[in-house]
Amino acid sequence: MESSGVYRIVVCPTLNFPIESAKYIHRPSTGPSHPLRIKTRRYNRSVSTTSAITLDASPASKLHALEDRLRALGAVMVAYSGGVDSAFLAATAHKALGNRLLAVLADSPSLARHDMEQARAFAETHGIPLRIIHTEELDNPDYRRNDSDRCFHCKTELFEEMKQLGAQLGFTHIAYGMNADDRRDYRPGQRAAEQHEVLAPLADVGLTKQEIRALAKDAGYALWDRPAAPCLSSRVEYGRPVTREVLEQVERAEESLRQLGFRELRVRHHGEVARVEIARAELSRALTLEMMDKISAELHRVGFRYVTLDCTGFRSGSLNAVLPADVLLRRGA
């Protein structure tokens, strides 16, 4: 909801959860905020948040609120992918909790080896306790079918595995790297997080992607400007079954373009057709005959019959454009 007023995140004193966990009415800061007692997410009520956080607060004050929230948990497992959001969350939790933080990295065919090695390197560099688990979402026909709920099935598999691991190791809380901006995108994995009572501390304190990158840069984390790297399955057009062979083809294609010097890119898999998206800042370099020949040769080599270069350039979630409006309006719900 937009308004000229300044909004506050408050804690419902009777239910003891953050206001963004509930369906509620916003009021400007000059008046009260009234959480509605309906359709609430189930946060662990033993974790208390006592201070209000204004949504226009500085990144530094949001960081302090994040640290307070993490310390209040006592111990937490973080679903870690090596992207800037989950890496910043894991590193901040490690500073706040020490070895009572465990980063959990899920290895599966949908995780590119390039991303796996970067994730391991960051954890090792910063002394973050890391556990690598193996998930088998490809064994799930609902995941392989690759409809609009694919991400829900993937995150369900991840969070169930993490719950089992947490029970073995004595961890009660699980958190993941959703940020405040993610609420506006279509991300069915958020529904899986809600169903498994997984916390989203970055979003809860109102940290946006831009603010997280700025804080990561201030902390000296080399990954502060790393391009987003969702799972390889996100490159496959909806309705086309996700298989190991398809994922390996996408991974080889994208790695070949990195070797050509491109940094922010996607190779969208449309069967025999590869649709290449390159960030607009780099697109002019791709639009020479010499470079187009190199791109075509590399993608033909990995098995695509036709290679197209998307003139719009890279944009996150471009495959969602084919989804019906009623699906997109669900967002993460």
C-alpha positions as CSV (number, residue, x, y, z in Angstrom):
1,M,0.0,0.0,0.0
2,E,1.3,3.4,-0.9
3,S,0.8,6.6,0.9
4,S,2.6,9.9,1.7
5,G,2.7,8.8,5.3
6,V,5.7,7.1,7.0
7,Y,4.9,3.6,8.0
8,R,6.1,1.7,11.0
9,I,6.8,-2.0,11.6
10,V,5.4,-2.7,15.1
11,V,4.9,-5.8,17.2
12,C,1.4,-7.0,18.1
13,P,1.7,-7.1,21.9
14,T,-0.8,-9.8,22.4
15,L,0.3,-12.2,19.7
16,N,4.1,-11.4,19.8
17,F,4.9,-11.4,16.1
18,P,6.1,-8.7,13.7
19,I,3.3,-6.8,12.0
20,E,4.4,-7.8,8.5
21,S,3.6,-11.4,9.6
22,A,-0.1,-10.5,9.7
23,K,-2.7,-9.0,7.4
24,Y,-3.1,-5.5,8.7
25,I,-4.0,-1.9,8.2
26,H,-1.3,0.7,7.7
27,R,-1.6,4.1,9.3
28,P,0.8,7.0,8.9
29,S,3.4,7.4,11.7
30,T,1.3,10.2,13.2
31,G,-1.4,7.8,14.1
32,P,-1.7,4.2,15.4
33,S,-1.1,1.0,13.4
34,H,-3.7,-1.7,13.9
35,P,-2.8,-5.3,13.1
36,L,-5.8,-7.4,12.2
37,R,-6.1,-10.7,14.0
38,I,-6.6,-12.7,10.8
39,K,-4.6,-14.7,8.3
40,T,-1.4,-14.6,10.3
41,R,1.8,-16.4,9.7
42,R,2.9,-18.6,12.5
43,Y,6.1,-17.2,14.0
44,N,7.7,-18.8,17.0
45,R,6.2,-16.9,19.8
46,S,9.2,-17.4,22.1
47,V,11.1,-14.9,19.9
48,S,10.3,-11.4,21.0
49,T,10.8,-8.2,19.1
50,T,10.5,-5.1,21.3
51,S,11.5,-2.2,19.2
52,A,9.6,-0.5,16.3
53,I,11.4,-0.1,13.0
54,T,10.4,2.6,10.6
55,L,10.3,1.6,6.9
56,D,12.3,4.8,6.1
57,A,15.0,3.9,8.7
58,S,18.6,4.0,7.6
59,P,20.3,0.8,6.5
60,A,22.5,1.0,9.6
61,S,19.5,1.0,11.9
62,K,17.9,-1.9,10.0
63,L,21.2,-3.8,10.4
64,H,21.1,-3.2,14.2
65,A,17.5,-4.5,14.3
66,L,18.6,-7.5,12.3
67,E,21.4,-8.3,14.7
68,D,19.0,-7.9,17.6
69,R,16.5,-10.2,16.0
70,L,19.2,-12.9,15.3
71,R,20.6,-12.7,18.8
72,A,17.0,-13.2,20.2
73,L,16.8,-16.5,18.3
74,G,19.7,-17.9,20.2
75,A,20.7,-20.2,17.3
76,V,19.6,-20.5,13.7
77,M,20.2,-22.4,10.5
78,V,20.3,-20.3,7.3
79,A,19.3,-21.7,3.9
80,Y,22.4,-20.6,2.1
81,S,23.0,-20.4,-1.7
82,G,26.0,-18.1,-1.9
83,G,23.9,-15.2,-3.3
84,V,24.3,-11.8,-1.7
85,D,21.1,-12.0,0.4
86,S,21.7,-15.4,2.0
87,A,25.4,-14.8,2.3
88,F,24.9,-11.5,4.1
89,L,22.3,-13.1,6.3
90,A,24.6,-16.0,7.2
91,A,27.6,-13.7,7.8
92,T,25.5,-11.3,10.0
93,A,24.1,-14.3,11.9
94,H,27.6,-15.6,12.4
95,K,28.8,-12.3,13.9
96,A,25.8,-12.3,16.2
97,L,25.7,-15.9,17.2
98,G,29.1,-17.4,16.5
99,N,28.9,-21.2,16.0
100,R,25.3,-21.2,16.9
101,L,24.8,-20.3,13.3
102,L,24.9,-23.0,10.7
103,A,24.7,-22.2,6.9
104,V,23.1,-25.0,5.0
105,L,23.9,-25.3,1.2
106,A,21.7,-27.6,-0.8
107,D,23.6,-29.3,-3.6
108,S,21.5,-30.7,-6.5
109,P,21.6,-30.7,-10.3
110,S,19.9,-27.3,-10.3
111,L,22.8,-25.7,-8.6
112,A,25.6,-24.6,-11.1
113,R,29.1,-25.8,-10.1
114,H,30.2,-22.1,-10.6
115,D,27.7,-21.0,-7.9
116,M,28.6,-23.9,-5.6
117,E,32.3,-23.1,-5.6
118,Q,31.6,-19.4,-4.9
119,A,29.3,-20.3,-2.0
120,R,31.9,-22.6,-0.4
121,A,34.6,-20.0,-0.9
122,F,32.7,-17.2,0.8
123,A,31.9,-19.4,3.8
124,E,35.5,-20.5,4.1
125,T,36.9,-17.0,3.7
126,H,34.7,-15.7,6.6
127,G,34.8,-18.7,8.8
128,I,31.1,-19.4,8.5
129,P,30.0,-22.9,9.7
130,L,28.7,-24.7,6.6
131,R,26.9,-28.0,6.0
132,I,26.3,-29.2,2.5
133,I,23.2,-31.4,2.0
134,H,22.0,-33.2,-1.1
135,T,18.4,-32.6,-2.2
136,E,16.6,-34.7,-4.7
137,E,13.8,-32.4,-6.1
138,L,14.2,-34.0,-9.5
139,D,12.7,-37.2,-8.0
140,N,9.5,-35.3,-7.4
141,P,7.2,-35.4,-10.5
142,D,5.5,-32.2,-9.4
143,Y,8.9,-30.4,-9.6
144,R,9.9,-32.1,-12.9
145,R,6.6,-31.0,-14.5
146,N,7.8,-27.4,-14.3
147,D,4.6,-25.5,-13.8
148,S,4.2,-22.2,-12.0
149,D,4.6,-23.9,-8.6
150,R,8.0,-25.5,-9.3
151,C,9.8,-23.2,-6.8
152,F,7.3,-24.2,-4.2
153,H,8.2,-27.9,-4.5
154,C,11.9,-27.1,-4.5
155,K,11.8,-25.0,-1.4
156,T,9.5,-27.6,0.3
157,E,12.2,-30.3,-0.3
158,L,14.9,-27.9,1.1
159,F,13.0,-26.9,4.2
160,E,12.0,-30.5,5.0
161,E,15.6,-31.6,4.8
162,M,16.7,-28.7,6.9
163,K,14.1,-29.5,9.6
164,Q,15.3,-33.0,9.8
165,L,18.9,-31.8,10.1
166,G,17.9,-29.2,12.7
167,A,16.2,-31.9,14.8
168,Q,19.5,-33.9,14.7
169,L,21.7,-30.9,15.6
170,G,19.4,-29.1,18.0
171,F,18.4,-26.1,15.9
172,T,14.9,-24.9,16.3
173,H,14.9,-22.0,13.9
174,I,15.4,-21.9,10.2
175,A,15.8,-18.6,8.2
176,Y,16.2,-17.8,4.6
177,G,17.4,-14.8,2.5
178,M,14.1,-13.2,1.4
179,N,14.5,-9.4,1.3
180,A,11.8,-6.7,1.4
181,D,11.7,-6.3,-2.4
182,D,10.9,-10.0,-2.9
183,R,7.4,-9.5,-1.5
184,R,6.5,-7.7,-4.8
185,D,7.6,-10.5,-7.1
186,Y,6.0,-13.9,-8.0
187,R,7.9,-16.3,-5.7
188,P,6.0,-19.4,-4.8
189,G,8.9,-20.5,-2.6
190,Q,7.6,-18.0,0.0
191,R,4.5,-20.1,0.4
192,A,6.7,-23.1,1.3
193,A,8.6,-21.0,3.8
194,E,5.4,-19.9,5.5
195,Q,4.1,-23.5,5.6
196,H,7.4,-24.6,7.3
197,E,7.6,-21.6,9.6
198,V,10.9,-20.4,8.1
199,L,11.9,-16.9,9.2
200,A,12.8,-14.1,6.8
201,P,14.8,-11.7,9.0
202,L,16.0,-9.5,6.2
203,A,12.5,-8.8,5.0
204,D,11.2,-8.4,8.5
205,V,13.5,-5.5,9.2
206,G,12.7,-3.9,5.8
207,L,16.1,-4.4,4.1
208,T,15.9,-4.0,0.4
209,K,18.2,-5.6,-2.2
210,Q,20.0,-2.3,-2.7
211,E,20.5,-1.8,1.0
212,I,21.8,-5.3,1.4
213,R,24.3,-4.8,-1.3
214,A,25.4,-1.5,0.3
215,L,25.8,-3.1,3.7
216,A,27.7,-6.0,2.2
217,K,30.1,-3.6,0.5
218,D,30.6,-1.7,3.7
219,A,31.4,-5.0,5.5
220,G,34.1,-5.8,2.8
221,Y,32.3,-8.8,1.3
222,A,33.6,-9.3,-2.3
223,L,30.2,-10.6,-3.4
224,W,28.4,-7.3,-2.7
225,D,27.8,-6.7,-6.4
226,R,27.5,-10.4,-7.5
227,P,24.7,-10.8,-10.0
228,A,21.7,-12.8,-8.8
229,A,22.0,-16.5,-9.6
230,P,18.7,-18.4,-9.1
231,C,18.7,-22.1,-9.7
232,L,19.2,-23.5,-13.2
233,S,15.6,-24.7,-13.4
234,S,14.5,-21.0,-13.6
235,R,15.9,-20.9,-17.1
236,V,13.6,-23.6,-18.5
237,E,10.3,-22.4,-20.0
238,Y,7.2,-23.4,-18.1
239,G,5.7,-26.7,-19.2
240,R,9.0,-28.2,-20.4
241,P,10.1,-31.0,-18.1
242,V,13.1,-30.3,-16.0
243,T,15.7,-33.0,-16.4
244,R,19.4,-33.4,-15.6
245,E,20.3,-33.2,-19.2
246,V,18.4,-29.9,-19.7
247,L,20.0,-28.4,-16.6
248,E,23.5,-29.5,-17.7
249,Q,22.9,-28.0,-21.1
250,V,21.9,-24.6,-19.6
251,E,24.9,-24.7,-17.2
252,R,27.4,-25.4,-20.0
253,A,25.8,-22.7,-22.1
254,E,26.0,-20.0,-19.4
255,E,29.5,-20.9,-18.5
256,S,30.6,-20.6,-22.1
257,L,29.2,-17.1,-22.2
258,R,31.0,-16.2,-19.0
259,Q,34.2,-17.4,-20.6
260,L,33.5,-14.9,-23.4
261,G,33.6,-12.2,-20.7
262,F,29.9,-11.6,-20.0
263,R,28.9,-11.2,-16.4
264,E,25.1,-10.8,-16.0
265,L,23.2,-13.1,-18.3
266,R,20.7,-15.9,-18.7
267,V,20.3,-18.6,-21.3
268,R,16.6,-19.4,-21.4
269,H,15.8,-22.9,-22.6
270,H,13.0,-23.2,-25.2
271,G,13.7,-26.6,-26.4
272,E,15.9,-26.4,-29.6
273,V,16.0,-22.6,-29.1
274,A,18.3,-20.8,-26.7
275,R,17.2,-17.3,-25.9
276,V,20.2,-15.4,-24.6
277,E,19.6,-12.4,-22.2
278,I,22.6,-10.2,-21.5
279,A,22.5,-7.2,-19.2
280,R,21.9,-4.0,-21.2
281,A,25.2,-2.5,-19.8
282,E,27.0,-5.4,-21.7
283,L,24.6,-5.8,-24.6
284,S,26.5,-3.5,-27.1
285,R,29.5,-5.8,-26.8
286,A,27.3,-8.8,-27.9
287,L,25.9,-6.9,-30.9
288,T,29.0,-7.2,-33.1
289,L,29.0,-9.8,-35.9
290,E,32.2,-11.3,-34.5
291,M,30.7,-11.8,-31.0
292,M,27.4,-13.1,-32.3
293,D,29.2,-15.7,-34.2
294,K,31.1,-16.7,-31.1
295,I,27.9,-16.9,-29.0
296,S,26.2,-19.0,-31.7
297,A,29.1,-21.3,-32.0
298,E,29.3,-21.9,-28.2
299,L,25.6,-22.6,-27.8
300,H,25.4,-24.8,-30.9
301,R,28.3,-26.8,-29.3
302,V,26.3,-27.5,-26.2
303,G,23.3,-28.8,-28.3
304,F,21.0,-25.9,-29.2
305,R,19.9,-25.9,-32.8
306,Y,18.9,-22.2,-32.9
307,V,20.4,-19.3,-30.9
308,T,18.6,-16.0,-30.4
309,L,19.7,-12.8,-28.6
310,D,16.9,-11.1,-26.7
311,C,17.0,-7.4,-27.7
312,T,15.4,-6.3,-24.4
313,G,18.4,-7.6,-22.5
314,F,18.5,-9.4,-19.2
315,R,15.6,-9.1,-16.8
316,S,14.9,-11.3,-13.8
317,G,11.9,-13.6,-14.1
318,S,11.3,-13.0,-17.8
319,L,9.7,-16.4,-18.2
320,N,6.9,-15.4,-15.8
321,A,5.5,-13.2,-18.6
322,V,3.6,-16.2,-19.9
323,L,1.8,-16.8,-16.5
324,P,-1.8,-15.9,-16.2
325,A,-2.7,-12.8,-14.2
326,D,-4.4,-14.7,-11.5
327,V,-1.2,-16.7,-10.8
328,L,1.0,-13.6,-10.8
329,L,-1.4,-11.9,-8.4
330,R,-0.8,-14.6,-5.8
331,R,2.8,-13.4,-5.5
332,G,4.3,-15.5,-2.7
333,A,0.9,-16.4,-1.2
